[in-house]
Amino acid sequence: TLELGSNPRAVKVSADGRSLYVYNALDFNVVEYDTRTLRTVSTISVCESPLDEQLLAGKRFFYSANQPMVGRRWISCSSCHPDGDSDGRVWQQPEGLRDTQAIFGLAWTHPLHWSADRDEVQDFEHTIRGPLMQGRGLVRGAIHESLDKPNQGLSRDLDALAVYTNSHSFSLSPHSRNGLSEAAQRGKNLFFSNETGCAKCHSGPFYTDSQPGDERKLHDVGTGNADHSEKMGPRYDTPTLIGVYRTAPYLHHGKAKTLEEVLTTFNPDNKHGTTTQLTPDQVTDLVEYLKALPYEDPVPLAQQAGLVEVFGSDSRKTTSGK
């Protein structure tokens, strides 16, 4: 057994087979080992860390499959959320089938989970200590058993994990590099029309009405009875549509393989926007608009609107004071 560094991401064997090189991404180095003895030959620095101390600590926890994060060395936060993306899988969770959500823009879209049961990343200390990860946890001592009580501030390490998890930003969509196409512009008009009502729930700069606070805006979009193992439906938190082009499959149970299926197959009763009257061409236009998101950076728009960004253990308020 060879104990590697933090977040090993690449391995290379020399042409003569005598050296083994491992790139440890979060140690920012390449370590050379002798393949016959597995002893360290040299450590080659790649670069200085571009992250501050807290962000780096949080990122190391996020990518760790060792204690105190994980008890059996088989999973990490990044297993399901690699580099902030979704793993594209649907998992059988105790509450039912759950499609893995991407976490980019997470700082702006609290509360968390399809059921909106967690109002802070620090609540995932329950997951770390639970049967999935079986870790010791990042808090020394007891934590609040109730999810509505804050666990932030109980541990510097847990707060660091929250800061990193909330740091993932949006990338502009490759489908709108040259601006909105004519089809996407038609789709935009449909999206914001009273005819479809899509923007009633998918509102604001992040295309969601999910916001930090005591109120939970959950919606029944007609999909809660499609999974016989569901225990918490049929009302769910509104996911952001930012970056939706890269987060298939869709809906809480992941049964919709495409955006077209979200608007047609899985919306027969018009609970997920009024779309049954749309022609196939109109559905295509609407999908083209969704794929184009984001075509502009939503953060400045959010700041102008006075929305609050939840970032690690702090809530950074805009100048409007909201």
N, C-alpha and C positions, 0 to 999 in steps of 0.2 A: 504494500500500500504506500502510495506517494502522497504526502500532504502538500497540496498546491497552495497558491496564493489566493487573493480575493478576486472572484469572478473570472476564472480562467476561460478564455474564449477561443483560443487557437492552439494547435500543436503542430510541430514540424520535426521530422527526423532528418538528420543530415544524410548526404549522399552515401557516406561510408558506413552509416548505421551506428556510429559511435556516440553521437550526441542527440539529445532530445531537447527541443526548445518549446517552452510553454509561455504563452502570452497571458499575463494576469492583468486584465483590463483596469481593475480598480486599485492595483498597486502600481500601475503605470510602468511596468517593466516586463522584460522577457528573461526567464530563468533557464539556463542551460544545465542539463543533467547528463551524467555519464550513463549510457544505457546498460552498461555491465554491472555497475554498482548502485545506480540510481542516486548517487550523491551529487550535490550541487557543485557545478564547475564554476559558473559565473552568473552574476546578475547584471543585466543590461538595462539601464534606465531608458525609457522611451520619451517621456516628457514630464513636466511638472503638472500636478493636479490643477485643472481649471476650476475646480469646485472649492467652495469654502468648507471649513471644517465640519459644520453641521450638515450640510448637504451631502458631503462625501460619506459621513458616518451613516446617514439615512440610506444612501444608495447601497452601501455595503450590506446593511441589514436586509434590504429589499431583495438582493441577489443571493443571500446566504441560505444554504440548506443545512446549516449546522446549528447547534445550540448557541444562543438561547432562542433562536427563531424556530428551529425544527428538531424534533426528537429522533426521527428515524432516517434523516439525511436523504429524503426522497422527493422533496418538493420545496419550492420557495415562492415568494410573492411573484417573482418574474416568470415562474413556470406558466402561469395563466395570463400574466400581463407583461410579456416581453417588450422591454423598451417603451412601456406605456400603451402598447397595442393590445388587442384582444388575441387570445389563442385560437379564435374561430371555432371553439367547441361549445357544446352544451353539456352541462354536468348535472347529475342527479344529486341534488342537495336535499337536506332534511325537509326544507319547505316546498320542494318540488323541482321540476326541471328549471335550470337557469342558464341562459346564454351569457357567456363571459362578456362583460362590457369593457371597452377601452377606457383608459383613465386619463387621456389627455384632456386638459381643461377642467380637471376634477376640482380645482380650487374654486371654480365659478359655478359648480353644479351640485353642491350639497343640497339636501341629504343624499345618502349613498344607498346603493342596492336598488333592485327593482321594487322592493317593498318599502324603501325609504326608512328603514328601521335604524339606520346609523347616521348620526348628525356630525360625526367627526372621524377622521382616519384613526385616531387613537382608540376607537371602539374595536378595532381589529386585534387588539390585545386579546380579546375573547377568542378569536380565531387562532391566534398563535398558541394559546394555551389549550385549545380545544382538541377534539379527536382528529381533526384534519392534519394539523401541523405538529401537535404534541410537543411544543417547545416549553421551556421554562418561563418564557415571557421576558419582556423588557422592563417591567415594573418590579421592583423588589417589594414584596408584600402583597397585600390585598388590593383589588381593583373594585370599582363600582359594578355590582352585578347588573344593575339596571342600565340599559343603554341610554336613557335620557339624562343620566348624570355624567358630567364631564370627566374623562380620564386624562385629558391634557393637563400638563403640569405635574403629573405624578412621576415622570421619568424623563430625563434628558434624552435618553436613547429612543424612547417611544416618540417623543416630540420630533426628534431628528428624522425618524422614519416617516412621520406625517409631513414634514417639510419637503422631503424628497418626493413622496407620493403625490403631493399637491403641486409639484413643480413642472409637471408635463404640460407643454404648451401645444397649441394647434399648428399644423402645417397647412398651408394653402392647398386647395385641391388641384391635382394635375388636370382635372376636367375643365378648369376655368383659367388656365394660364394666359389665355388671350381674351379674358373677359367672358361674360355669359354669351353662349351661342344663341342663335335665334330661337331654337327649341327650348333652351333653358330659360330664356326670357319669357316665353309663353308659359312655361311651367311655373315661373315665379308669379306671374299674374294669377294663375289658377290657385297656387298655394295661399296667396293672401286674399283670395276672393271669399265673399260670404257663401258662395256656392259650395265650396269644399269645407271651409272652416278649419283648415289645417293649422292656421296660425293662432287659433284660440288656445291651444295647449302648447304647441311648439312656438312659443312667442319669445320676443326679446332678442338680444344679440346672440344668445347661445341656443335659440330655438327650443327652449324648454321653460315651463313655468315652475320648475323645481328651484327653490331658493332657500337659503338658510333661514331658520326661524322656527317657532313653535308649531306653525301650521303646516300640515302635510297635504299637498294637492295631489291626491291619488285619483286615477280615472279607470273606469271600466270600459275597455275598448273591445269587449266581446271575445277575448281570447282566454279568459280564466278557466273555462270548462274544457279546454282542449287537452289538458294534462290531468289524468286521473290521480296522479300523486300530489297535486297541488294542495297546499295547506293554508296559504296566506292570501290567495286571490279573492275575488276577481279584479280588485282595483290595484293599479300599479303606478309607480312614479314615472313621470314623463322623461324619457331619455333625450339627451341633446341630439340634434341632427347634424351637428358639426362633425365632419369627417365620416359621415355615414357610408360613403362610398367604399370604405375599407374595413367595415365592421360586420360583414355578413357572417353567419345567418342573423335573422332579425326576430323581434318580439321576445318576450321574456322566456319563452320555451324554445326559441330558435327554430321553430318549424317552418318559418318563411325563409326560403333560400335566396330570394331576390327581393328587391324593392318593389318590383311589379306585383309579386305575390302579396306583399303587405297591403297594397292598395286594392287588390282584386280578390284573390282566393280567400284571404283571411280577413276580409271586411265585408261580408255579405249583408250585414245589417246596418252599415254606415255608422257604426259606433266609433270608428277610427278615422273620422272625417267622412264627408259625404262624397263618395267616389263611384258608386255603382252606376251613375248616370254618365260618367265620362266615356268618351270614345277611346278605342285603342290608341289612337294618335295622341289624344290628350293625356292618357296615362303615361305614354312615352315621354311627352314634354315634361310632365311633373317629375318623372324619374330623372330626367336630364338636369333639372334644377336641383334636386336633392344631391345628385352626384357632384354638382359644382360647389357644394358647401364645404369649407368656407372659401368664398372668392375674395374676401377681404378680412383683415384682422379684426376679430370681434371684441378684443380687449379694450381698445380706445372707445368703442361704442358703449361698452358696459360702464366704463369709467364716466363717460358723459352722462349716462343714465343714472349714476349714483349707486350702482350695484356694489355689494360688498364681496371682496375676494377673501375666501378663507384660506389662510396660508400657514400650515403647520400649527403652532400653538397660538397664533395670533389671528385676529380678524382685522384686516387692514381696510379702514374705511376711506372712502373717497372724500373729496372736499365738500361734497354736499351733505355729509354727515349721516347719510342713510345707512 
